[in-house]
Amino acid sequence: MKKIYTLFALLFLATSGLKAQISLQYNDTTLCPGQTITMCASLTGLADALNSDDQSSGIINLGFPFVFFGNTYTKCVASGNGMINFDTTLANTGWGWTWGQITGGTNPVANEAIFATFCDLFLPSGGQIRYQRLGSVGQRKFIIEWCQVPVYSGACASAIVTTQIVLYEGSNLIEIHTTNLPAIGPSCPSASPGYYQQVVQGVRNSDGSASFFPTNRDPVVSTTNWAVTGLANDAVRFTPTSNTNYTITPIPFNPFPIIDSVYSDNLKWYAPNTTTPFATGACATTTVLPGVNYYTVHYDGIAGCQADSAHLIDTVHILYGAKYDTLNVDICVGSTYNFYGHALHQTGQYDTTFSTVGGCDSVITLNLSVNPYPIVSLTDTTSRVILCRDVNGTIALSNPASNYSYQWYRNDSLLTGQTASSISSSIPGAYKVAVTTDKGCSSVSQTVHFETDAIHVDFNIDLFKGCVNDTIRLTNLSTVNSTYKWNFGDGTFPPDTTLNPTHIYQTQNVYFIKLIATDTNGCVDSTLKQVNTLHPLNAAFTSSADTICLSEGAPVVFTDQSVGATSWNWNFGEGSPVNTQNASYTFTQHGAHNVRLVIHDDIPCYDTVYHIVQVDSVPYFSIAQDKHVMCAGEQLDFTSDFYATTLRSISWNFGDGSQWNQSGATSHHYENPGIYWINVDADFGVCGISHAMDSIVVNAFPIVDLGPDSVLCLNASAIRVADLHNTGDPSIQWAWNTGATTPFIEVNTPGTYSVTATKNDCSTTESITINKDCYNDIPNVFTPNGDGVNDYFYPKQLLSKGVVGFSMTVFDRWGQKVFESNTPNGRGWDGKFNNKVQPMGVYIYQMSVVMKNGRTEEFTGNVTLVR
């Protein structure tokens, strides 16, 4: 039996910063001390010497299975034009390179391929294709590179291309690291003459139906292709997300440094704790010494196409056969474990012994554990999950465990990233989950079908218009066996839940009707529709004139401005109605005509509007005044007479600078004499202005002058009182208050005399007063102090005029009689009463005198007593 060894490969970084690894070739063999071991490093392989243009290599082993667009490959061929192809029938063939090989989807040369820098390269002029395999089982890599290859050809050969493709075992990732893609000149072909400056990078499946290219690196001929400007130190990664799809992401530039076999002498092999190599070259053979359990190999030299200096180290670990190893293995119920030819399926401990030619035996002990599969149950035990619109369906494990791993599938396709114990999705399909224990045992759940709910919501609207309100009838076209809620958009609450409701809108508007339906699966859906109940009916019109003159005979044009009308009826207040939309009418009667328009629509609903057209008649206008002759300052009254209902205003001008507007009657006062013309204009609107005129003679009042007031003495001659201003004017008429009609009168008694002088019916009255003060020499002060001067109060001068009768009484200020005398020959009052001296002050007297001619005079006045 064969001893199982574990080979450890350590990874060290070279001084250049590149990825560094030496691939060791070593056959696992149980060794005993004293036996020899041969160790070798894997160096570069050449994809044949492609010395012909447009040539492919022989078959190249990848070293591991690689999945590309869902197909598994272990081999490939390399093209001299910067690509590899998994179709091995193309090995060692010339392809007659054309641009159509990359643009045509059915060409086998460009299908089932990875393009690093697909262009017309020319290996016969230089460069090489190299490949190498690195890593341990499960983590291996296949690396192939086009190293320092010129572009075809002549002057274009100065454009040197270096690029590398890396394929990863297990993850099936593809990396392309482009060290240098120079700007390819406009005369240098890309794949064949006629297609210049075009280089392709990407992947394509076996029938050409799926291709993935980074931006500006696709087969579409473009001035923005990356070969126009060139690029260096660039890297992209192609990650498979399904059997038909890849995502492309840029990554850091970090190619693997391949060690060329020509530099194998730079490989040096060392035993532990030594500084002198025991061997140099690609392989080393040595005798295993006791206590030595590893050897190291060092590389110092050029690695990679760019001839970078690298320092690389790798290690070979040795396990001796004279050793007891124990294996702990877990398997699942129903599985078997092959223990060196023994199929084991029960929990237990097993061992086996290995013998080598060296005579040292090894015992391998196996601790085998048979583990149950996980019990997978879902919280939803039904096989269906209904997906309502915009709502995710969810299923979950009822017994999740923290040490279990999960992977969900839809329609048997792995769902990337769905590794939780539950899943939520809105995508229909058949869902299941694979549950794996920490021992690697897996069970798959039942399949749950996510089904899209078939609820359908729709309805029809029938609108019945009305004059006051509008009615709609709704026909529900939604999924049966549902419940419904109707929102009519006008604030009606609660919502209507009938199947086919009828609703009345009180106001015309645009309404949005919403129907919400809930089916038996509990899914809710809705739809929104609009209903327009606007059918306004509004009567309106304009007229070409609002006021006309009847005498003109011109028609008035009426233009309909109504909204919603389908029928019209015009009434002009006279004549016959008209039923046209617009009308023209000639009025035959004056006055205010209330023109009416009645409209209706198809329902029918009615609306009415009125507009007054004023028809002015041919005007008649005159004025009358109550007099034509008057005195200055008197009131003159006017009246106006007119025949027309359309009189706007009357403007009066009285000829004396006074004017105003006043309809009907008015009056005016003329302050100055003269002849005045009255001009009056009556405004009849569109029928014009009528004029009337009259006059007035305004006479002055006569001036009467009787002279100043006069006095009449006792027993004197009569005084003549006359109109001094008008005595010689025969047109004056006089009327005295004495009854006289002469220009003068003779006055012999005191009193007030008036006369009215009239000329042209204008009269002036004047008066004059005749007083008797010429003989009244009655003292107003006396001083009864005994000095002999003015000691008595007595009218001596009055009494000297031939008085035949006299009496005098004196009163104090309180009305007390303090003195009385009846004799004209006495001394008068001495200022005493009952022999008592009276106080100084003002006293009142009353006198009565009878003259010789028998005329009586009365005198009353004041006298002041002074001591």
BAMAR-196854 format. One line per field, with one value per residue (C-alpha): x, y, z. Coordinates in nm, 3 decimals. Layout:
east <- [X;...]
north <- [Y;...]
up <- [Z;...]
This chain:
east <- [0.000;0.098;0.184;-0.009;0.220;0.121;0.316;0.340;0.413;0.515;0.468;0.734;0.737;1.028;1.204;1.034;0.688;0.559;0.373;0.643;0.611;0.825;0.617;0.769;0.735;0.767;0.613;0.476;0.670;0.716;1.075;1.301;1.620;1.904;1.684;1.729;1.476;1.469;1.295;1.229;1.094;0.840;0.974;0.817;0.680;0.674;0.361;0.573;0.796;0.537;0.758;0.472;0.224;-0.135;-0.044;-0.187;0.008;-0.027;-0.254;-0.159;-0.273;-0.421;-0.335;-0.687;-1.052;-1.163;-1.528;-1.587;-1.944;-2.073;-1.844;-1.549;-1.212;-0.866;-0.682;-0.644;-0.447;-0.268;-0.281;0.006;-0.243;-0.302;-0.577;-0.642;-0.913;-1.063;-1.145;-0.844;-0.930;-0.766;-0.424;-0.127;-0.334;-0.306;-0.622;-0.581;-0.649;-0.923;-1.120;-1.436;-1.315;-1.382;-1.687;-1.873;-2.057;-2.034;-1.661;-1.508;-1.173;-1.312;-1.563;-1.494;-1.204;-1.039;-0.888;-0.598;-0.484;-0.640;-0.458;-0.224;0.088;0.395;0.595;0.839;0.984;1.040;0.889;0.743;0.438;0.511;0.295;0.329;0.116;0.133;-0.030;-0.155;-0.463;-0.781;-0.592;-0.398;-0.346;-0.270;-0.068;0.002;0.166;0.263;0.605;0.754;0.566;0.578;0.283;0.275;0.505;0.771;0.762;0.478;0.712;0.839;0.506;0.577;0.290;0.319;0.010;-0.082;-0.395;-0.444;-0.704;-0.799;-0.901;-1.225;-1.341;-1.302;-1.192;-1.012;-0.755;-0.583;-0.275;-0.153;0.202;0.222;-0.012;0.153;-0.045;-0.080;-0.019;-0.295;-0.117;-0.068;-0.335;-0.530;-0.627;-0.614;-0.565;-0.851;-0.905;-0.643;-0.581;-0.837;-0.748;-1.004;-1.004;-1.278;-1.446;-1.691;-1.887;-1.883;-2.151;-2.083;-2.417;-2.261;-1.962;-1.828;-1.577;-1.449;-1.545;-1.365;-1.216;-1.498;-1.501;-1.689;-1.453;-1.414;-1.176;-1.197;-1.055;-0.784;-0.523;-0.552;-0.376;-0.225;-0.220;0.031;0.008;-0.363;-0.558;-0.921;-1.104;-1.390;-1.610;-1.872;-2.214;-2.394;-2.336;-2.409;-2.285;-1.963;-1.902;-1.596;-1.407;-1.071;-0.810;-0.456;-0.190;0.012;0.109;0.272;0.651;0.722;1.073;1.219;1.392;1.704;1.753;1.730;2.091;1.971;1.777;1.970;1.867;1.939;1.916;1.784;2.014;2.274;2.400;2.567;2.342;2.371;2.247;2.194;1.949;1.595;1.623;1.811;1.880;1.987;1.992;1.743;1.917;1.755;1.604;1.575;1.211;1.230;1.444;1.426;1.486;1.589;1.572;1.757;1.739;1.517;1.147;0.868;0.871;1.008;1.327;1.261;1.500;1.323;1.405;1.178;1.171;0.971;0.984;0.961;0.846;0.954;0.751;0.927;0.761;0.867;0.585;0.232;-0.028;-0.389;-0.665;-0.991;-1.252;-1.618;-1.860;-2.237;-2.485;-2.500;-2.153;-1.834;-1.476;-1.201;-0.926;-0.650;-0.876;-1.125;-1.477;-1.580;-1.929;-1.959;-1.831;-1.515;-1.136;-0.936;-0.562;-0.328;0.046;0.278;0.616;0.888;1.190;1.390;1.230;1.063;0.697;0.424;0.090;-0.202;-0.496;-0.838;-1.102;-1.414;-1.734;-2.057;-2.275;-2.647;-2.789;-2.956;-3.331;-3.461;-3.806;-3.954;-4.173;-4.419;-4.526;-4.724;-4.568;-4.696;-4.621;-4.839;-4.655;-4.870;-4.770;-4.481;-4.460;-4.184;-4.257;-4.051;-3.964;-3.735;-3.596;-3.780;-3.468;-3.164;-2.831;-2.537;-2.289;-2.484;-2.434;-2.712;-2.747;-3.071;-3.168;-3.433;-3.535;-3.232;-2.993;-2.770;-2.861;-2.536;-2.520;-2.834;-2.674;-2.895;-3.149;-3.432;-3.497;-3.724;-3.799;-4.053;-3.942;-4.162;-4.000;-3.929;-3.723;-3.533;-3.241;-2.946;-2.844;-2.490;-2.375;-2.033;-1.950;-2.025;-2.355;-2.616;-2.993;-3.225;-3.557;-3.889;-3.953;-4.172;-4.323;-4.340;-4.639;-4.745;-5.089;-5.331;-5.543;-5.665;-5.827;-6.021;-6.354;-6.555;-6.721;-7.058;-7.130;-7.482;-7.473;-7.738;-7.823;-7.796;-7.565;-7.402;-7.433;-7.178;-7.233;-6.927;-6.890;-6.637;-6.411;-6.180;-6.095;-6.398;-6.414;-6.257;-6.370;-6.377;-6.347;-6.440;-6.310;-6.492;-6.249;-6.506;-6.456;-6.741;-6.692;-6.699;-6.584;-6.844;-6.800;-7.061;-6.962;-7.095;-7.180;-7.368;-7.252;-7.383;-7.144;-7.291;-7.031;-6.881;-6.509;-6.242;-6.245;-6.009;-6.186;-5.982;-6.082;-5.900;-5.952;-5.848;-5.855;-5.885;-5.506;-5.505;-5.331;-5.434;-5.422;-5.576;-5.633;-5.706;-5.918;-6.029;-6.382;-6.449;-6.792;-6.717;-6.990;-7.034;-7.326;-7.278;-7.470;-7.275;-7.258;-7.117;-7.283;-7.128;-7.293;-7.457;-7.624;-7.751;-7.962;-8.287;-8.251;-7.929;-8.101;-7.777;-7.798;-7.644;-7.435;-7.461;-7.174;-7.224;-6.961;-7.141;-6.982;-7.139;-7.432;-7.578;-7.890;-7.952;-8.263;-8.239;-8.511;-8.455;-8.749;-8.928;-8.973;-8.933;-8.684;-8.378;-8.235;-7.890;-7.572;-7.488;-7.744;-7.775;-8.077;-8.199;-8.412;-8.731;-8.833;-8.652;-8.590;-8.394;-8.413;-8.330;-8.183;-8.210;-8.012;-8.138;-7.907;-7.927;-7.707;-7.778;-7.900;-8.084;-7.991;-8.070;-7.901;-8.005;-7.824;-7.951;-7.790;-7.949;-7.912;-8.020;-8.192;-8.205;-8.496;-8.478;-8.471;-8.713;-8.604;-8.724;-8.710;-8.961;-8.907;-9.158;-9.078;-8.882;-8.854;-8.748;-8.580;-8.220;-8.183;-8.516;-8.542;-8.597;-8.748;-8.691;-8.847;-8.732;-8.946;-8.804;-8.919;-8.667;-8.590;-8.223;-8.148;-7.807;-7.781;-7.887;-7.616;-7.735;-7.545;-7.721;-7.514;-7.377;-7.085;-7.295;-7.345;-7.417;-7.570;-7.916;-8.193;-8.550;-8.630;-8.381;-8.369;-8.127;-8.083;-7.941;-7.774;-7.707;-7.947;-7.908;-8.023;-7.899;-7.915;-7.977;-7.819;-7.913;-7.766;-7.942;-7.717;-7.910;-7.611;-7.553;-7.839;-7.644;-7.701;-8.014;-7.988;-8.241;-8.204;-8.403;-8.338;-8.421;-8.435;-8.316;-8.422;-8.258;-8.447;-8.498;-8.283;-8.490;-8.332;-8.546;-8.248;-8.135;-8.370;-8.494;-8.648;-8.965;-8.983;-9.290;-9.518;-9.277;-9.375;-9.431;-9.127;-9.128;-9.010;-8.940;-8.771;-8.469;-8.332;-8.635;-8.835;-8.795;-8.853;-9.210;-9.181;-9.158;-9.466;-9.468;-9.675;-9.635;-9.744;-9.961;-10.151;-9.997;-9.872;-9.677;-9.301;-9.313;-9.528;-9.559;-9.488;-9.594;-9.579;-9.288;-9.288;-9.153;-9.255;-9.192;-9.237;-9.222;-9.090;-9.173;-9.015;-9.053;-9.229;-8.924;-8.997;-8.774;-8.902;-8.726;-8.822;-8.728;-8.780;-8.892;-8.799;-8.912;-8.575;-8.526;-8.703;-8.630;-8.389;-8.434;-8.128;-7.977;-7.770;-7.834;-7.635;-7.855;-7.566;-7.699;-7.440;-7.714;-7.607;-7.823;-7.966;-8.306;-8.422;-8.689;-8.747;-8.757;-8.691;-8.968;-9.207;-9.128;-9.286;-9.642;-9.737;-10.086;-10.066;-9.771;-9.705;-9.376;-9.302;-8.955;-8.881;-8.575;-8.412;-8.648;-8.961;-9.031;-9.188;-8.966;-9.108;-9.423;-9.533;-9.827;-9.737;-9.529;-9.413;-9.253;-8.883;-8.863;-8.714;-8.446;-8.310;-8.508;-8.790;-8.990;-8.720;-8.454;-8.161;-8.164;-7.847;-7.653;-7.753;-7.976;-8.345;-8.628;-8.863;-9.200;-9.345;-9.671;-9.704;-10.013;-9.933;-10.137;-10.258;-10.390;-10.125;-9.995;-9.635;-9.498;-9.134;-8.949;-8.579;-8.301;-8.143;-7.835;-7.815;-7.464;-7.353]
north <- [0.000;0.357;0.589;0.925;1.230;1.590;1.835;2.189;2.471;2.800;3.128;3.400;3.739;3.835;4.164;4.290;4.275;4.017;3.698;3.440;3.064;2.769;2.476;2.157;1.816;1.541;1.192;1.111;0.801;0.670;0.729;0.591;0.751;0.661;0.646;0.888;1.145;1.332;1.672;1.886;2.235;2.293;2.549;2.716;2.522;2.655;2.640;2.502;2.723;2.905;3.020;3.061;3.349;3.285;2.945;2.757;2.542;2.179;2.065;2.209;2.038;2.279;2.049;2.062;2.076;2.428;2.527;2.782;2.889;2.577;2.334;2.160;2.157;2.016;2.119;2.416;2.540;2.872;3.108;3.325;3.613;3.657;3.408;3.052;2.819;2.517;2.348;2.114;2.016;2.343;2.228;2.274;2.443;2.769;2.973;3.220;3.507;3.762;4.019;3.822;3.549;3.776;3.962;3.656;3.459;3.123;3.107;2.822;2.996;3.283;3.074;2.882;3.122;3.370;3.680;3.842;4.088;3.958;4.128;4.035;3.937;3.798;3.539;3.474;3.819;3.754;3.677;3.352;3.192;3.043;2.866;2.724;2.555;2.658;2.562;2.253;2.046;2.251;2.577;2.531;2.792;2.771;3.067;3.138;3.449;3.610;3.747;4.037;3.951;4.214;4.328;4.224;4.341;4.568;4.909;4.783;4.525;4.793;4.763;4.491;4.320;4.136;3.987;3.697;3.483;3.316;3.039;2.947;2.599;2.574;2.936;2.926;3.291;3.434;3.711;3.895;4.101;4.324;4.439;4.635;4.711;4.991;5.236;5.050;5.282;5.363;5.162;4.851;4.583;4.452;4.117;4.166;4.462;4.709;4.689;4.903;5.004;4.752;4.503;4.275;4.144;3.924;3.583;3.406;3.081;2.777;2.889;3.264;3.344;3.499;3.732;3.966;4.246;4.536;4.882;4.989;4.638;4.479;4.384;4.699;4.910;5.238;5.530;5.482;5.126;5.084;5.011;5.368;5.514;5.196;5.079;4.936;4.753;4.681;4.390;4.273;3.977;3.778;3.619;3.360;3.427;3.155;2.921;3.208;3.520;3.684;4.006;4.214;4.411;4.590;4.451;4.551;4.461;4.173;3.900;3.571;3.567;3.255;3.112;3.025;2.685;2.852;2.999;2.662;2.693;2.971;2.714;2.613;2.340;2.359;2.125;2.271;2.514;2.520;2.804;2.595;2.434;2.061;2.081;2.330;2.310;2.207;1.881;1.769;1.418;1.356;1.089;1.157;1.190;1.125;1.441;1.618;1.677;1.944;2.087;2.436;2.555;2.915;3.107;3.432;3.563;3.681;3.595;3.708;3.855;4.189;4.024;4.140;4.027;3.798;3.609;3.305;3.027;2.706;2.408;2.026;1.862;1.502;1.255;0.942;0.604;0.502;0.701;0.645;0.871;0.908;1.019;1.163;1.135;1.227;1.078;1.091;0.811;0.594;0.699;0.489;0.585;0.412;0.342;0.209;-0.029;-0.090;0.057;0.161;0.287;0.241;0.452;0.303;0.298;0.131;0.093;-0.026;-0.082;0.026;-0.131;0.027;-0.117;0.053;-0.164;0.109;0.052;0.304;0.247;0.463;0.476;0.591;0.732;0.718;0.900;0.837;1.150;1.188;1.414;1.729;1.727;2.003;2.145;2.475;2.710;2.710;2.352;2.425;2.378;2.714;3.075;3.328;3.642;3.946;4.241;4.440;4.198;3.943;3.585;3.442;3.089;2.992;2.690;2.604;2.455;2.658;2.586;2.820;2.550;2.464;2.623;2.695;2.742;2.832;2.734;2.858;2.627;2.411;2.701;2.819;3.163;3.347;3.509;3.340;3.151;3.249;3.025;3.207;3.369;3.652;3.704;3.845;3.625;3.323;2.982;2.654;2.724;2.483;2.498;2.267;2.240;2.120;2.030;2.109;1.745;1.805;1.613;1.777;1.750;1.936;2.076;2.024;2.243;2.543;2.709;3.088;3.167;3.509;3.596;3.617;3.898;4.133;4.468;4.658;4.828;5.023;5.359;5.462;5.833;5.974;6.352;6.559;6.926;6.929;6.632;6.348;5.973;5.701;5.329;5.115;4.765;4.558;4.350;4.232;3.880;3.706;3.591;3.914;4.187;4.544;4.900;5.192;5.545;5.787;6.076;6.323;6.261;6.012;5.802;5.518;5.348;5.160;4.780;4.668;4.480;4.726;5.051;5.355;5.697;6.052;6.347;6.669;6.894;6.883;6.805;6.559;6.270;5.979;5.656;5.395;5.030;4.821;4.446;4.179;3.820;3.496;3.475;3.802;3.985;4.343;4.526;4.845;5.049;5.414;5.560;5.908;6.027;6.372;6.505;6.852;6.959;7.327;7.513;7.887;8.132;8.437;8.667;8.998;9.271;9.500;9.798;9.862;10.189;10.288;10.562;10.450;10.685;10.517;10.187;9.992;9.626;9.508;9.191;8.944;8.692;8.379;8.324;8.039;7.719;7.378;7.492;7.288;7.505;7.884;8.106;8.486;8.729;9.100;9.249;9.309;9.119;8.742;8.513;8.377;8.025;8.062;8.052;8.414;8.679;9.021;9.240;9.588;9.748;9.933;10.070;10.300;10.223;9.975;9.633;9.345;9.100;8.740;8.432;8.089;7.793;7.423;7.118;6.757;6.648;6.894;7.153;7.523;7.850;8.210;8.541;8.897;9.208;9.553;9.736;10.098;10.228;10.606;10.778;11.091;11.359;11.648;11.911;12.257;12.475;12.713;12.991;13.154;13.510;13.701;14.027;14.038;14.245;14.190;13.930;13.764;13.389;13.275;12.923;12.694;12.368;12.135;11.935;11.643;11.329;11.050;10.802;10.814;11.164;11.151;11.505;11.871;12.138;12.492;12.810;13.122;13.383;13.545;13.307;13.052;12.701;12.350;12.017;11.942;11.738;11.855;12.189;12.439;12.806;13.097;13.443;13.731;13.986;14.250;14.414;14.343;14.116;13.755;13.463;13.117;12.830;12.469;12.149;11.814;11.506;11.218;10.983;10.831;11.039;11.357;11.685;11.906;12.280;12.526;12.900;13.181;13.523;13.727;14.102;14.186;14.535;14.727;14.834;15.217;15.419;15.614;15.901;16.069;16.239;16.207;16.182;16.523;16.697;16.895;17.167;17.253;17.487;17.498;17.493;17.157;16.973;16.852;16.494;16.406;16.133;16.343;16.091;16.037;16.360;16.439;16.080;16.051;15.668;15.635;15.556;15.646;15.506;15.674;15.516;15.821;15.721;15.994;15.908;16.225;16.255;16.436;16.491;16.772;16.651;16.852;16.581;16.366;16.002;15.753;15.809;15.554;15.557;15.274;15.380;15.146;15.142;14.857;14.654;14.683;14.856;15.012;15.122;15.383;15.550;15.859;15.949;16.298;16.363;16.642;16.696;17.056;17.204;16.948;17.149;16.927;16.905;16.558;16.650;16.872;16.938;17.017;17.122;17.468;17.667;17.843;17.688;17.416;17.317;17.215;16.987;17.163;17.210;17.588;17.637;17.393;17.573;17.904;17.794;17.882;17.577;17.579;17.246;17.061;16.766;16.597;16.286;16.161;15.797;15.641;15.333;15.104;15.280;15.482;15.813;16.071;16.395;16.519;16.868;17.004;17.370;17.524;17.801;17.601;17.551;17.184;16.889;16.971;16.619;16.535;16.302;16.368;16.624;16.359;16.406;16.137;15.956;16.043;15.840;15.822;15.902;15.867;16.145;16.156;16.485;16.577;16.918;17.082;17.355;17.664;17.509;17.221;16.968;16.736;16.618;16.341;16.333;16.055;16.052;16.020;16.274;16.224;16.363;16.478;16.644]
up <- [0.000;-0.062;0.216;0.207;0.238;0.275;0.053;0.182;-0.071;0.086;-0.098;-0.086;-0.254;-0.474;-0.443;-0.758;-0.592;-0.844;-0.758;-0.672;-0.670;-0.789;-0.902;-0.757;-0.913;-0.653;-0.641;-0.300;-0.183;0.162;0.255;0.517;0.633;0.396;0.091;-0.197;-0.320;-0.650;-0.646;-0.957;-1.024;-1.299;-1.546;-1.846;-2.135;-2.489;-2.703;-2.987;-3.189;-3.402;-3.686;-3.933;-3.939;-3.821;-3.676;-3.376;-3.131;-3.051;-2.766;-2.426;-2.104;-1.851;-1.559;-1.410;-1.522;-1.620;-1.673;-1.951;-2.042;-1.863;-2.051;-1.883;-2.057;-1.969;-2.285;-2.514;-2.816;-2.837;-3.132;-3.243;-3.263;-2.887;-2.796;-2.677;-2.804;-2.628;-2.962;-2.984;-3.345;-3.439;-3.305;-3.537;-3.806;-3.991;-3.974;-4.262;-4.025;-4.116;-3.927;-3.996;-3.762;-3.468;-3.600;-3.729;-3.464;-3.640;-3.713;-3.506;-3.487;-3.280;-3.083;-2.763;-2.711;-2.476;-2.644;-2.461;-2.729;-3.050;-3.336;-3.622;-3.426;-3.604;-3.406;-3.692;-3.620;-3.250;-2.910;-2.783;-2.623;-2.280;-2.026;-1.676;-1.411;-1.046;-0.718;-0.541;-0.613;-0.587;-0.618;-0.939;-1.202;-1.572;-1.703;-2.068;-2.202;-2.530;-2.451;-2.650;-2.972;-3.255;-3.465;-3.831;-3.995;-4.151;-3.980;-3.761;-3.605;-3.366;-3.182;-2.922;-2.735;-2.401;-2.238;-2.004;-1.946;-1.604;-1.553;-1.193;-1.085;-0.888;-0.920;-1.301;-1.294;-1.594;-1.556;-1.842;-1.750;-2.034;-1.973;-2.294;-2.582;-2.780;-2.989;-3.317;-3.609;-3.857;-4.127;-3.914;-3.959;-3.665;-3.804;-4.180;-4.415;-4.405;-4.026;-3.858;-3.499;-3.370;-3.092;-2.922;-2.564;-2.417;-2.414;-2.649;-2.608;-2.839;-3.087;-3.080;-2.916;-2.604;-2.593;-2.327;-2.396;-2.185;-2.307;-2.627;-2.664;-2.865;-3.235;-3.338;-3.549;-3.361;-3.325;-2.949;-2.956;-2.692;-2.962;-3.096;-2.793;-2.647;-2.284;-2.033;-1.699;-1.733;-1.585;-1.598;-1.445;-1.599;-1.330;-1.434;-1.280;-1.476;-1.768;-2.007;-1.832;-1.712;-1.524;-1.609;-1.344;-1.351;-1.105;-1.002;-1.257;-1.106;-1.354;-1.254;-1.320;-1.527;-1.489;-1.823;-1.845;-1.983;-1.638;-1.458;-1.333;-1.107;-0.903;-0.590;-0.344;0.029;0.327;0.653;0.832;0.556;0.340;0.070;-0.190;-0.229;-0.589;-0.873;-1.163;-1.236;-1.036;-0.726;-0.589;-0.231;0.041;0.316;0.647;0.984;1.130;0.794;0.717;0.445;0.165;0.010;-0.344;-0.416;-0.743;-0.805;-1.156;-1.436;-1.416;-1.647;-1.997;-1.885;-1.752;-1.396;-1.127;-0.880;-0.559;-0.519;-0.254;-0.228;0.013;-0.011;0.312;0.386;0.595;0.706;0.677;1.023;1.164;1.287;1.127;1.232;0.994;1.119;0.846;0.842;0.588;0.553;0.600;0.287;0.171;0.177;0.242;0.043;0.291;0.073;-0.114;0.167;0.125;0.477;0.570;0.947;1.229;1.379;1.392;1.121;1.050;0.774;0.750;0.467;0.400;0.187;0.018;0.283;0.544;0.752;0.802;0.865;1.036;0.931;1.171;1.047;1.281;1.066;1.169;0.977;1.012;0.952;0.687;0.814;0.858;0.637;0.710;0.605;0.806;0.518;0.470;0.156;-0.183;-0.312;-0.226;-0.394;-0.506;-0.474;-0.688;-0.541;-0.245;-0.196;-0.108;0.179;0.281;0.567;0.743;1.059;1.225;1.116;1.284;1.316;1.203;0.890;0.552;0.304;-0.069;-0.241;-0.593;-0.834;-1.114;-1.020;-1.084;-0.802;-0.670;-0.611;-0.270;-0.137;0.152;0.445;0.617;0.443;0.109;-0.002;-0.369;-0.608;-0.899;-0.972;-0.993;-0.814;-0.500;-0.281;-0.041;0.007;0.372;0.452;0.801;0.936;0.852;0.486;0.475;0.259;0.225;-0.008;0.100;-0.067;-0.370;-0.311;-0.614;-0.613;-0.832;-0.948;-0.829;-1.117;-0.974;-1.243;-1.172;-1.438;-1.490;-1.745;-1.689;-1.833;-1.787;-1.788;-1.788;-1.618;-1.577;-1.197;-1.138;-1.332;-1.284;-1.354;-1.374;-1.318;-1.464;-1.273;-1.501;-1.224;-1.109;-0.963;-0.602;-0.485;-0.251;-0.374;-0.252;-0.475;-0.423;-0.650;-0.603;-0.465;-0.095;-0.060;0.254;0.333;0.012;-0.191;-0.171;-0.424;-0.737;-0.996;-0.820;-0.943;-0.822;-0.857;-0.885;-0.752;-0.913;-1.260;-1.249;-1.356;-1.107;-1.055;-0.967;-0.784;-0.754;-0.492;-0.521;-0.273;-0.396;-0.204;-0.174;0.016;-0.269;-0.321;-0.650;-0.774;-1.083;-1.135;-1.412;-1.494;-1.563;-1.697;-1.600;-1.727;-1.967;-1.873;-2.027;-2.013;-2.225;-2.336;-2.633;-2.748;-2.953;-3.210;-3.037;-2.703;-2.810;-3.154;-3.305;-3.454;-3.748;-3.862;-3.944;-3.900;-3.787;-3.459;-3.490;-3.202;-3.169;-2.962;-2.691;-2.519;-2.392;-2.448;-2.661;-2.944;-3.000;-2.984;-2.961;-2.988;-2.878;-2.947;-2.755;-3.084;-3.405;-3.447;-3.268;-3.450;-3.405;-3.558;-3.351;-3.438;-3.524;-3.691;-3.621;-3.727;-3.455;-3.555;-3.216;-2.983;-2.620;-2.407;-2.571;-2.338;-2.589;-2.468;-2.576;-2.468;-2.533;-2.463;-2.509;-2.610;-2.267;-2.293;-2.029;-2.071;-1.987;-2.055;-2.076;-2.130;-2.267;-2.308;-2.637;-2.613;-2.927;-2.918;-3.098;-3.315;-3.044;-2.979;-2.728;-2.614;-2.307;-2.141;-1.885;-1.652;-1.762;-2.022;-1.824;-1.463;-1.205;-1.105;-0.829;-0.896;-0.970;-1.328;-1.354;-1.653;-1.768;-2.048;-2.283;-2.482;-2.659;-2.619;-2.346;-2.429;-2.300;-2.137;-1.996;-2.039;-2.031;-1.934;-2.016;-1.875;-2.057;-1.742;-1.695;-1.507;-1.648;-1.526;-1.619;-1.493;-1.646;-1.622;-1.452;-1.316;-1.202;-1.204;-1.050;-1.252;-1.027;-1.288;-1.533;-1.900;-2.182;-2.147;-2.392;-2.249;-2.453;-2.366;-2.517;-2.472;-2.521;-2.681;-2.703;-3.041;-3.183;-3.123;-2.938;-2.968;-2.902;-2.755;-2.692;-2.525;-2.370;-2.061;-2.000;-1.652;-1.532;-1.251;-0.937;-0.925;-0.683;-0.425;-0.225;0.047;0.202;0.563;0.856;0.972;1.271;1.320;1.579;1.778;1.596;1.300;0.928;0.747;0.603;0.237;0.197;-0.174;-0.398;-0.478;-0.741;-0.957;-0.932;-1.301;-1.430;-1.555;-1.584;-1.209;-1.007;-0.633;-0.351;-0.005;0.317;0.361;0.043;-0.168;-0.526;-0.590;-0.597;-0.257;0.054;0.318;0.678;0.982;1.245;1.354;1.235;0.976;0.616;0.331;-0.043;-0.307;-0.645;-0.937;-1.282;-1.536;-1.269;-1.044;-0.713;-0.448;-0.106;0.101;0.434;0.635;1.001;1.111;1.472;1.713;1.879;1.768;2.083;2.351;2.574;2.876;3.113;3.163;3.472;3.778;4.098;4.398;4.624;4.721;4.526;4.330;4.002;3.849;4.179;4.031;3.751;3.542;3.156;3.162;2.784;2.696;2.922;2.761;2.424;2.512;2.709;2.851;3.027;3.193;3.423;3.524;3.733;3.845;3.946;4.103;3.958;4.148;4.011;4.328;4.251;4.416;4.264;4.091;3.963;3.759;3.733;3.456;3.690;3.965;4.052;3.973;4.170;4.428;4.463;4.778;4.857;5.169;5.254;5.234;5.009;4.740;4.645;4.337;4.034;3.727;3.759;3.504;3.408;3.226;3.095;2.924;2.750;2.592;2.338;2.267;1.941;2.144;2.028;2.303;2.325;2.550;2.672;2.859;2.946;3.207;3.433;3.650;4.004;4.094;4.421]
